[in-house]
Amino acid sequence: MQRRVNTEFDLDSWGSDDNLSAGVTSESPLSTSWSSFAFPPDLITPSNPCTPCPALPHTPLNSQRSEPLPPNPATLPCPSPKRGCLADDITIIGGNRTGIFVRSVRAGSQAEQSGLTEGIELLELEHVLLGGGSLQISQCTREVAHFSLQWWTEPSALRHRANTEVYSRICAELSHSSNRGFDSFYMRVNLYLPTDPRADPPCLGAHCDDILHVSDTMHHGKYQWLCTRVDPTSGQLGESGAMPNYNRAQQLLLIRLRTLSLEQKEDKKKYLKKGSERVRLVKAVPSSCHGTGSSPQILYTLSHRPEDNLVPYSLVQPVLVSSRRPVLFSPSLLSAGLIQRLLQPVQSGLDFNTCHPEPLSAADYLDKKVFPLQPRGPGQNQGIRLQSIQDVISQDKHCLLQLGVDSVEALLRQGLHPIVIHIKPKDRRGRKFRKLFSGRGEEGELEAVCKAEDLQLETLPLLYHSLEPGTWSNTEELLAVVRNAIATQQRATVWLELDKIL
């Protein structure tokens, strides 16, 4: 019962736990008042709509796939609710893992007269999106389907089909105590959310960069998500609990940022607090045109202020990489010295190699298979070619690169999944790094580079590995720690934010 994933984070972002009736069960009737599902009052529709991403191709209900696929951005239903909704005639069950099915139908209702019965699969709701587009309910999470059906006013607008085989399996799975829901997707948390054991159910809690698996987007019939903690290295599942849905988490994110801005106005960098309450500032990726379609694009921002399109959760997909991954270092000023030292021992040649930068012409800067280095002087335009990196990987070796972290997305678009090693300096001037400069820069320059790359690291579409200052005391120890980190990261699962590189 595996299906393509369409979580629609922005479609999830309405309502809170308090908006649903206290007596609603896991098979929630769609009878909640319109005010419970109000859109943000300042939802913005661009005046010049562009073509959104096409809908993901439909996957047969009995198909199997090993990895969840990323969601496709979609436009929201009309921001003004319509009267005469038929959603209170039915209850639904399922999610994006299985599809959405009718659980019960009120006798004598218009829904029953339109042909809906228990076990019917809901496929598409027509004319519900801005611009008259249709919503593929068959690809939605339960939360998205529940909310979107509040705009169902015409019986003929809801496309459906009988699918007793899958519905029977859903009912059988529902009867098992191990069932945790019928949604399935992974997300990376971008802020600190404390554990709340007093909540009902208890809040799982999470730190920035935690990976969670979401299995139910209407846990206990409320707009909250049932999540399971995932080990980012092995991918193994851990403890489970409730988490705020997208909208509530975004509210908490904005509150936290505004609190920090009042407390720490003197330094914008302090927004990225490095302690337990660290916040990762990631902007929502616009629904840019990756294909063809007919529905207008919606801009999901609360206002024109720069912090209001920040996302609390980023959708990620696990990727297992069998080939040797290339390696980048931060601060990038240390790359040349580190690479030189890592290649010196004879045994290192068995695991590592490098690509020496080549001079670049003006045409090379237009080639997506060429990765420029940051110029360090006039006439020093150099870069590394994709083929050179692939040649090293084909020798079953890690390619140690002098590229900056700003090249990570370009590498990902070419099918490479780099390991990013961030070495935190012991002091702001990086005096312990002196032996690794190799004429590439001065100590004052290192401080400036560190500040710039700290911000770039936060926006990377994959996790990076940090080496804390206390893990090494001299250059030889640092090299040993770096070698061990590369080996560990090679075995780790790559959690990739696909929307940033498509």
N, C-alpha and C positions, 0 to 999 in steps of 0.2 A: 504493500500500500504506500510505496514511496512515490512522491510527486515532486514536481518542480516547485521551488520556493518563491512565493511572492509575498513577502512580509509587509511591504508598504509601510515603512516606518512612519512616514508623514500621515498616512491614513490612520495609523494607530493613535495619533496624538490628540485624541479628544477624550473628554470625560475623566473622572477620577473614581476611586473606589466609592466615594460618597454619592456619586451620581446614580448608582443603581439601587433599586429597591432592596431593602434589607432581607426580604424573603426570597430573593431570586436564588435558584439553585444552579447547578452546573448545566442544566438544560434550560437556559434562561428563555422565558417567553419574550418576544420582541415587542413589549408593550410599554417600555419606559417613556416618560414624557419627553417631548421635543427639547425642552430646555436642558435636559440631561446630556444632550449630544450637541450642544452649541459649538460652532467653530470659533476659533480665535477671531475676535471682532475686527482685527486689522489684517486679515488675510489678504494678500496682495495678488492680483491677477495682472500679469504684464500686458501692456497695451499692444505689444508686437509678439503674438504667440509664435512659437516655433514648433517644429515637429518633434514629438516626444519619442522615447525609445519604443520599439515595437513590442507587442506582448510576447512573452516567452512562448515557444512552441508547446503545444499540448502534449503531455506525456500520458500514454495509456495507463489506466488505473492499475493494471497488473505488472507494470514495468518496475524494474529495480535499478537503482543507481547508487554508487558508492559514496558520492559527495553531494551535499546540498548546493544548489545553484543560487547565484545572487538574485536579489529582487529586481524588478523593473520599475522605475519611477512611474507613477500614474497620476492623473489629475483627480482632484477631489470632487465629491458631489457638490451640488449647488449649496452655497452658504446659507440659503434661507430654506427652512424645512417646509414640506408640503403637507397639507391636510389630506385626510383620507388614506393614511398609510395602511397597508395590508399586513405589515410585519407582525402585528399583535395577534394574528391568526395562527402563527406557527412557532414552534421551537426548533432550534437547529443543533446539530452535533457535528464534530469533525474539525478539520483544520487544514493548513496548507500541505501537511504530510499525506492526507487521505482524501481531501476534497470535503466540501460542505454538503451535509445531508439533512433532510427534514426528519425530525424526531417525532413530532406530533402535529396534528392539524385540528383546529377547532371545527366541530361538526356544524355544517350548514353555512360556513363562512365563504367569502369570495375565493379565498385561497383553495378551499376544497373544491369549489365549483370550477376552478381553473385547472384542476387535474392534479393538485398536490396531495400526496399521501405519504405515510411513513415510509422511509427508505428511498425517497426520490432524491437524486443528486442535483444540486443547484449549480448551473453552469455560468450564466451570464445575466447581468442586470442592465438592460438597455436604457439609453437616454438619461443616465444618472450623473455623468460627469459633466463638468463645465464644457460647453461647446457641443453638447449632445452625444458625447462618447459613451461607450459601454464599459462596464467593469466585469472582468473575468473572475467571477466569484469562485470558480473551481480552482483558482491559484491563490486565493486569499487565506490569511490566517482567520481564525474564528472571530477575533476581535474586529477585524476589518469587515468581515461578512456581516456580523451582528450590527455594526453601526451603519453600513451601507444600505442594508435592507430597510432602514427607516425612511428611505427615499422611494420605496416601492409603492406606487399608487395605482398602477395599471396592471391587471393580472397578466396581460399579454407581454409585458415588458420583461418578465422573468423567464428565461430559457432554462429548461430542466430536462432530465431524462431518468428513466428507471435504471437502477444499478443495485440489484438485490445482493449480488455476490460480495461487493465491497462493503455494503451496509451491514451484512451479516457478520463480516470479519470485525468491523468496528464495534458492533454490539458484543461480540465475544471478547474482544480486547478490553472493552469497558468493564466487563465483569471481573477482570483480574485485578487483584490488589496492587500489582506492579504497574498498572497503567498510570501514566503521568500526563496524558493529554495527546492531542492529535496534531499539534503544530511542531515544527522542527526547523530551527535555524540557530546559528552561532552569532554572538556579538562580542565586541570589545568595549569594555566600559571606559568612559573618558573622564570620570570624576569619582571622588570618594563618596560612597553611600554607606553610612554606618549601619551596623546590625541593630535591629530593634526587637528584642525578645518579647516585649510587651504587646507588639502588634498581633493581630489575628488575621491570617496566620503570621508567625514570626518572620521578620524580614531577613533575608539571607545576608545582605550586606556585601559590599565589594569595594575594592580599591581600583584606582586608575590602572589600566592595562590588563585587568583581569579578563579572562575569557569565560563566557557563560553560554550554556546551551539552553534555549528557550523551548519548552515543550507544551506550554498551555498559555495562551494570551488572554484567557478569561478564567483565571484560577479562582475556584469557588464562586463562579458566576459574577466576579467583579472585574473591573478594568485594572487588573494587576497580572503580572507574568510569573509563572512558575519556572524557575531557572535552576540549573545544576552547574556547579563550579567545574571547570575543565582545567586539567593540568596543561599549561601551555607547551611544555616540552614533549610529554608522552601522549597527550590527548585523552588521558584517562579521566572518567567522570568522578566527581567527589560529592560533597554535600549538596542538598537541594533546599530551596526555600522560595518565598515570594520576593519579587522585586517590583519597584515602581514601573508602570508602563512608560512608553516614550514621552508622553506629554508631561506626566508628573516629574520624570527625571529631568526633562528640560527645564521645568520650573525651578527645580532644586539647583540645577547648574547655574541658571541666571542669578538666583538669589546668592549663591556662593560667590560668584564673580563680583557682584555688586558689593557684597560684604568685604571682599578682599580689596576692592578699589577704594573703599572708604578707609580701611585700616592701613593700606600700604600704597598710598598715592605716589610716593617718591620713586618707585621703581616698577615699571610695567612688567618686568621679568618675574616679579614676585607673584604674579598671577599663577605662574607655573610652579606652584609650591612643591618642593622636592620631598616633603615629609609624607606622612600617611594621608594627608588631605590634598595631595597633588591633583591638579586639574590639567587635562590635556585639551588645548584649544584647537578644535577641529571644526572647520566650516563645512556645512552641508554642500555636497556636490550638486550643482544645478542639473536639472533634467535636460542636459544638452542632447543634441541630435545624434544618436548612434544608429539611426535607421529611419524608416518611413512610417508614417501613421497619419491620422487625421484629427486627433484631439489636441487642443491647445495646451501649452505648457503652463504649469502653475509654479509660482515662486513662493516657497514656504519660508517666509520670514515674518517676524512679528512687527518689525519696523525697519527703518533704514539705518539703525544703529549697528555698528560692526559686530557687536557681541551677540546679536539676537538670532543669527542663523547658525549658531554653534550647536553641535549635536551631542547629546549625552551618551549615545550608544552608536557604535559603527558596526555595520554588518560585515562579518568576516567569513571566509571559507578556508577550511583546513587543506593544506597542500603538502604532500609528502614528496620530497626531492631525493631521488636515488643517486644522481650524479653529484660530483664535487661542486660545491657552491663557491662562487667568487667571494672575496673578502674585501670590505672597505673599512677604513679606520677613521675615527673621529677623536680628537681634532685632526683634520686632514694634513696639517703642517707636519705631523709626526709620521705620515705614511712612508715617505722615502726612507727615513732612518729606520723605522720598524721593519720594513721589507728587507732592507739591506742586512739587518741583524738576523732576521728570521731565516734568511737563505744561507747564512754563513756555515752553520754546522752541516756536516756531511749528511746526517740523517734527515735533515729538513728537506733536502732535495727530493726525498721520496714522497713528500706530502705537498710541497709548495713549489710554485714557480710564479713568475710575474710577466707582465707585458710592459715593455718599455715604451714610454710616450713617443709618438711620431709627430713631425711637423704637419700642420694642417693648412690646407688652402681655404679660400673663401667658400668654395663649393662643398668642402667637407662639413662645414657647419650646417648645411641643409640636409645632410645625410643622417637619417635616424639610426644608422648602424655605426655611427662614430660618436664617441663620448668625449667632449672637450674637457681639458683641465683648466682650472682657473689660471688665467695669465698672471705671471709674477714679474712682468716687465715688458717693455716694448719689443715686439718681434719674437715673443716667446709663446706663440700660439701652438699648443701641442694637444694631442688627444690620443685615445686608445680605440682601436677598431674592434668591432664585435667578433670578427673572424679570429683575431689574435687571442681573445679570451676563450673562444670555443676550442681553439687548438690546444690550449693548456688544459682545459677540462677534459678533452678527449684523451689526454695522457693520464687521466685519473688523478689529477692534482688540483689543489686549490689555487686559483689565480689571485694573487695578492695585488690589489689595484691602488694606484695613487689618486683615484677619483674622489671627489667630495661626496657628501651625503646627498647633495642636490642631484646626483646622477642615478639615484636608486630607482625612481619611477621609470626613467628611460631604460634602465636595465631590465626591469620587470616587463616592460612592453615588448622586449625582445626575447622573452621566455627565460630569462635568468633570474634567480632568486638569491640575491646577495646576502651574505652574513655581514651585519653591521656591528662592529665592536667599538663601543664608546668608552674611552679611558678617561675617567674623571681625574683632573689634576689635583695634586696634594695641596697646592696653594694657587692663588689667582695668577701669579706670574709664571707658573709652571717650571720652577727652577729644577725640579727633579727630572724634567724632560730634556735638559740641556744636551745630553749626549746624543739625543735622537734628532736634533734639529738638522744636522748635516748641511748647514748653510742654506736651509730652506726658509728660514725666517728668524726673527728675533723674539725675545721673550714678550715684549710689549705687543707684538703682532699676534702672539698666541692667545693672549687674553681677549683680543677683539674677535679672533676666529672662533674661540670657544663660545662667546656670547651669541654670535650669529648662528653657529651650528647647533647650539642648544635648542633654538627655536625651530630649526629645520628638522631636527630629530623628532620633535613632538608631532610633526605632521606626516611622518613617514607612513606609508600604507602597510607596513609590517612591523613586528616587534624588533627592537634592537637589544643588544646585550651590553650591559654596563659593567665595567670593572671598577669597583670601589677603591679609593685610595688605600684603605687598610689591607688590601689583599697583596700588596707588594711594597718593598722598601728600597729596591735598587733595580737597575736595568735588567739584570739577568733574571731576577724574580718576575719582573714584568713580562719578559719574553716567555717565560714558562707559563704564566697565567694566561697570556694571549693564546699560546698553542692549545692549552686545555680548553679554553673558551671556544675556539674554532672547532675542535673535535666534538664538544658538547652540542653546539649549535647545528652541526652537520646532521646529528641524529634527531634533532628536534623537529616538531611539526611547524610548518610555516603558516601563520595566520594572516591571510591576505585580504585587504580591503579592495575588492575588485572594482568598485565604482570609481576609484581614483585612477585606474590605469586603463580602463576600457576606452 
